[in-house]
Amino acid sequence: MNRKVTLIMRSKDSAWVIGQALSGLFSQARKDFELLVVDSGSRDATLDIVSRFPCRLIRIEARAYFPGVVLNRAIREAKGEVIVFQNSDVVPLTPEALDRLLAPIERGEADATFARQLPRPEAHTWVRRDYEVSFPERGEAPPWMTYSLPFAAMTREAWLKHPFYEDAWGSEDTEWGHWARNHGLRVRYVPGALVMHSHNYTLKQLYGRRFIEGEADAFILRDRASVMGLARRVGASWARDAVAHLLARDAAGLALSVPRRFVYHWAYLKGHLWGEQRLRSGNADPSTGQQVVLRRQ
């Protein structure tokens, strides 16, 4: 039996893509959903585009945007028994994407699901390689991909068992999936639910994203990071990148792969060490990670 569905979309300065995202959503075979848009201070035409579609709008200031806090607030205001998440830069690729995402939940086979993400046509070679590994065409997602919110769903009951964490800025989906896996909830990867989503981050933007992922992992995994681990990760990921770039005959991408992977893992190490320090000192303020990201957008 179909249950009432609320779709939550977070946006900020998404005018370049949110029209495609919303058009794709409202072109779905599934029509019976409520749309709740949470905008954190857009200064472009995002809100003008959003106003063309039926939705409820929540507006917050940019400085008030902390992912876990915002998601928990939106879910509390949602009317649905099943919550769907779609980022404002995610474009459904087939009219059945939403139905396929929801099917395991509605059949009683899953408490939460997440979709297969395909990179955009302009995605860099290293981004394509990462997405191929993270979101396979068949079978299960890799063990470290516990959950991915760009296009995902969960029951309200599952969320009530464990709301999104608010300890760090970012990786709220990874933390939720990690908790769910360790507490017997059924999280299903649905490769048939196809969406388009990727980012060609600059080195500056990449540093911000990886810093918050490192900080979050310190809270999620309660492990320790080291410079030796950094060296191993840089070497292994560069080797994988080199193969991908050589196969793609992408000489420019290959030339950038060493500095890119160094920044990728160095930022993660710095964030993780900061998270470890926060845990040791009992620092409950997640705003440092937020500022690292905002300064590098």
C-alpha positions in Angstrom: 0.0 0.0 0.0 1.3 3.4 -0.9 1.9 5.7 2.0 1.9 9.5 2.0 5.2 10.8 0.7 7.0 14.1 1.5 9.9 15.1 -0.7 12.5 17.5 0.9 14.7 19.6 -1.3 17.5 21.8 0.1 18.6 24.7 -2.1 21.0 27.6 -2.2 21.9 29.6 -5.4 20.8 26.6 -7.5 19.3 28.6 -10.4 21.7 26.9 -12.9 20.1 23.5 -12.3 17.1 23.5 -10.0 14.6 24.0 -12.9 15.9 20.7 -14.4 15.7 19.0 -11.0 12.1 20.2 -10.4 11.0 19.5 -14.0 12.4 16.0 -13.6 10.6 15.5 -10.3 7.2 16.7 -11.6 7.6 14.5 -14.7 7.7 11.4 -12.6 5.0 8.7 -13.0 4.4 9.0 -9.3 2.5 12.2 -8.6 1.1 11.8 -5.1 3.8 13.6 -3.0 4.2 16.8 -1.0 7.2 18.9 -1.9 9.0 20.9 0.9 11.8 23.2 -0.2 14.3 24.5 2.3 16.3 27.5 1.0 19.3 28.8 2.9 19.6 32.3 1.5 19.7 32.1 -2.3 20.7 35.3 -4.0 20.1 34.2 -7.6 16.9 33.2 -9.3 16.4 30.0 -7.3 13.3 31.2 -5.5 11.7 32.6 -8.7 12.1 29.1 -10.3 10.8 27.3 -7.2 7.7 29.5 -7.2 6.6 28.0 -10.5 6.1 24.6 -8.8 3.7 23.5 -6.1 5.6 23.3 -2.8 5.9 24.6 0.7 8.9 26.8 1.2 11.0 27.2 4.4 13.5 30.0 4.2 16.5 30.2 6.6 19.7 32.3 6.7 22.8 30.9 5.2 24.6 31.0 8.6 21.8 28.9 10.1 22.4 26.1 7.6 23.7 23.0 9.4 22.6 19.9 7.4 21.5 17.6 10.3 19.6 20.5 12.0 17.9 21.5 8.8 16.9 18.0 7.8 15.5 17.2 11.2 13.4 20.4 11.2 12.1 19.7 7.7 11.1 16.1 8.6 9.3 17.3 11.7 7.3 19.7 9.5 6.7 17.1 6.8 3.3 15.4 6.5 4.5 12.2 4.9 5.0 8.8 6.4 7.8 8.2 3.9 10.4 10.9 3.4 12.3 11.4 0.1 15.4 13.5 -0.3 16.4 15.1 -3.5 19.2 17.7 -3.7 18.4 20.7 -5.8 21.2 19.8 -8.2 19.9 16.2 -8.8 18.0 15.5 -12.0 15.9 12.3 -12.2 16.7 10.5 -15.5 13.7 8.4 -16.0 9.9 8.8 -15.2 10.2 5.7 -12.9 13.1 6.9 -10.7 10.9 7.9 -7.8 8.7 4.8 -8.0 11.7 2.5 -8.1 13.3 4.3 -5.2 10.1 3.8 -3.1 9.3 0.3 -4.2 11.4 -1.6 -1.6 10.0 0.5 1.2 6.4 0.0 0.0 6.9 -3.7 -0.4 8.1 -3.8 3.2 11.6 -4.9 2.2 13.5 -1.9 3.3 13.5 0.9 5.9 15.5 3.2 3.7 16.8 3.3 0.0 19.2 5.3 -2.1 19.6 5.7 -5.8 22.3 5.2 -8.4 23.9 8.5 -9.3 25.4 9.0 -12.8 27.9 11.9 -13.4 27.0 14.8 -15.6 28.3 14.9 -19.2 30.9 17.4 -18.3 32.3 15.4 -15.3 36.0 15.1 -15.1 37.7 11.7 -15.6 38.4 11.2 -11.9 34.8 12.1 -11.0 33.6 9.5 -13.4 35.8 6.9 -12.0 34.7 7.6 -8.4 31.0 7.4 -9.4 31.5 4.1 -11.2 33.0 2.6 -8.0 30.5 4.3 -5.7 27.3 3.6 -7.6 27.6 0.3 -9.6 25.2 -0.6 -12.4 24.2 -3.8 -10.7 24.4 -5.5 -7.3 25.2 -3.7 -4.0 27.0 -0.5 -3.3 30.5 -0.8 -1.8 30.6 -1.3 2.0 31.8 2.2 2.7 28.8 3.7 0.9 26.3 3.3 3.7 23.7 5.8 2.5 23.6 8.8 0.1 21.1 11.6 0.4 21.2 13.3 -3.0 18.3 11.0 -4.0 17.1 8.7 -1.2 14.1 7.7 0.9 13.3 6.5 4.4 10.3 5.8 6.6 9.4 8.3 9.3 9.7 5.4 11.7 13.3 4.8 10.7 14.1 8.5 11.2 12.4 8.5 14.6 14.7 5.7 15.7 17.7 7.8 14.8 17.4 11.5 13.6 20.2 12.9 11.6 23.2 13.7 13.8 24.1 17.4 14.4 27.6 16.9 15.9 29.5 18.0 12.7 28.8 19.8 9.5 28.4 17.2 6.9 28.2 13.5 6.2 24.9 13.3 7.9 23.8 10.5 5.4 27.0 8.5 6.0 26.5 8.7 9.8 22.8 7.7 9.5 23.6 4.7 7.2 26.4 3.6 9.5 24.0 3.7 12.5 21.3 1.9 10.6 23.6 -0.9 9.5 24.8 -1.4 13.1 21.2 -1.4 14.5 19.5 -3.8 12.2 17.7 -1.4 9.8 17.4 -2.4 6.2 19.1 0.0 3.8 18.8 -0.8 0.1 20.8 0.5 -2.8 18.5 0.8 -5.8 20.5 0.9 -9.1 17.3 1.1 -11.2 16.5 4.5 -9.7 18.7 6.7 -11.9 19.6 10.3 -11.3 22.3 12.7 -12.6 24.5 14.3 -10.0 28.2 15.2 -9.8 30.6 18.1 -9.1 33.8 19.2 -10.7 35.2 20.7 -7.5 38.1 23.1 -7.7 41.0 22.4 -5.4 39.6 25.0 -3.0 36.2 23.5 -3.0 37.6 20.0 -2.7 39.5 21.0 0.4 36.3 22.3 2.1 34.3 19.1 1.2 37.0 16.7 2.4 37.7 18.7 5.6 34.1 18.2 6.8 34.1 14.6 5.7 37.2 14.0 7.8 35.7 15.8 10.8 32.5 13.8 10.5 34.3 10.5 10.3 36.1 11.2 13.5 32.7 11.3 15.2 31.2 8.4 13.2 34.0 5.9 13.3 35.8 7.1 16.5 39.1 6.1 14.8 42.4 8.0 14.5 44.1 9.5 11.4 47.8 9.7 10.7 50.3 11.1 8.2 51.4 7.6 7.3 47.8 6.8 6.4 47.7 9.9 4.3 50.7 8.8 2.3 49.3 5.4 1.6 45.9 6.8 0.5 47.5 9.4 -1.8 49.6 6.8 -3.5 46.8 4.3 -3.9 44.2 6.8 -5.2 46.7 8.4 -7.5 47.5 5.0 -9.1 43.8 4.3 -9.7 43.4 7.8 -11.1 46.4 7.3 -13.4 44.9 4.2 -14.9 41.6 5.9 -15.5 43.2 9.0 -17.1 45.4 6.9 -19.3 42.5 4.8 -20.5 40.6 8.0 -21.2 43.6 9.6 -22.9 43.2 12.6 -20.5 46.7 14.0 -20.2 45.5 17.3 -18.5 43.6 15.3 -15.9 46.6 13.0 -15.3 48.8 16.0 -14.7 46.5 17.4 -12.1 45.9 14.1 -10.4 48.8 14.3 -7.9 48.0 17.7 -6.5 44.2 16.9 -6.5 44.6 13.7 -4.6 47.1 15.3 -2.1 44.5 18.0 -1.4 41.8 15.4 -1.2 43.5 13.4 1.5 45.3 16.3 3.3 42.0 18.1 3.8 40.5 14.9 5.1 43.4 14.4 7.6 43.1 18.0 8.8 39.4 17.6 9.3 39.7 14.3 11.1 42.4 15.7 13.4 40.1 18.6 14.2 37.3 16.2 14.9 39.5 14.1 17.2 40.4 17.3 19.1 36.8 18.3 19.4 36.0 14.8 20.9 38.9 15.0 23.4 37.9 18.5 24.6 34.2 18.0 24.5 33.8 20.9 22.0 30.2 20.7 20.8 30.4 23.6 18.3 30.2 22.4 14.7 30.7 25.9 13.2 34.3 25.5 12.2 33.5 22.9 9.5 30.7 25.2 8.3 33.1 28.1 7.9 35.7 26.0 6.1 33.1 25.1 3.5 31.6 28.5 3.2 35.0 30.2 2.7 35.8 27.9 -0.2 32.5 28.0 -2.1 
